[in-house]
Every structure is written in C-alpha cells, then in structure tokens.
Amino acid sequence: MGLVFQEFIEAPSVYTCLQCKAHVAQRDDIISRTFQGRLGRAYLTESVVNERLGKVEDRLLMTGVHTVCDLHCRVCGTVIGWKYVRAHDSAQQYKEGRYVLEQSRVSTTSPTSSRPPPPMPATPNVPRSPSPLSVDTALAQYLHDIGAHATQSPLTTR
C-alpha cells in the first residue's frame, strides 16, 4: 500500500479516529452536534483531514434521498461517517459537500496529547572528537601519523 501521510490539526481541540487516533476534524469547525447517524448521534462538519472517500451511492436517510459516499479514516480504513455529495430536496442542499462524523467512531482530544513524537534522526556510529582541532594541531597529528618530524615540512619529505 505504501506510506500513509497524516495531516495534523493544530487547534485547542480536535476529533480523532477512535481506532487509530488520526486527526479528523477541528472541534471548532462543527456546524451541528444534533445530527443522527447510522450508529446514533453524529456531527455535521465543513471539512475533514486524513479521509478516504468510498463509492458514491444514493441512500435513503431520515431527511430523504441523498447522494453520499462513506468517509473512511485514511490511516486505518475505519468508516467514521459519510460525505453529502448531493441533496435531492432543495431544503437539504446546505448539506452538500459537508461531512457527517459518527460520534461513536471519533473521540475528542487535544493535539499535543494525540500527536506522536517526531522520529529520532538516525546517527551513524562514528566516534566524535570532543572539540574541533585547530589547523596546527591537525597538521601535527598528521605528521605524527605518517612518521614525519614536526620540524620537517611535509612537502620536502620524500
């Protein structure tokens, strides 16, 4: 499948996937907390991150027929809600392009507690000198290593 890149939301409070804790939406972006989902209470929101959309289909919902697609968590694949693609009733068209998050599939958390720590950079196993050497010290060390005397110039040594 390859690498899955996650987006992280920097906000005081975010909704995360209940399964894998990937960020899904900002709590402040919720339009309505009184929606009814397939599994109980749900939230209507303007935007989401870390999403993967399923196939588009017509579904009979409580407010009539709507063209929707399932909303999957991009990281773990759990269905966390759906996206309204088209509302067939003109009174319901405000839902088009918006998302419903199933309350039972998301949790609320602060971004500092849900963001994984950054990976540690790989360091090669090379011994390091405690401080950089001066040019004179480095030259003296080199001359010692090749067996030349410090009073001789390396250019005249044959």
Secondary structure, DSSP 8 states (H G I E B T S, - for coil): ----------SSSEEEETTT--EEEEGGGEEEEEEEETTEEEEEES--SSEEEEEEEEEEETTEEEEEEEEEETTT--EEEEEEEEESSGGGGGGTT-EEEEGGGEEEE-HHHHS--------------SS---HHHHHHHHHHHHT--TTS-TTT--
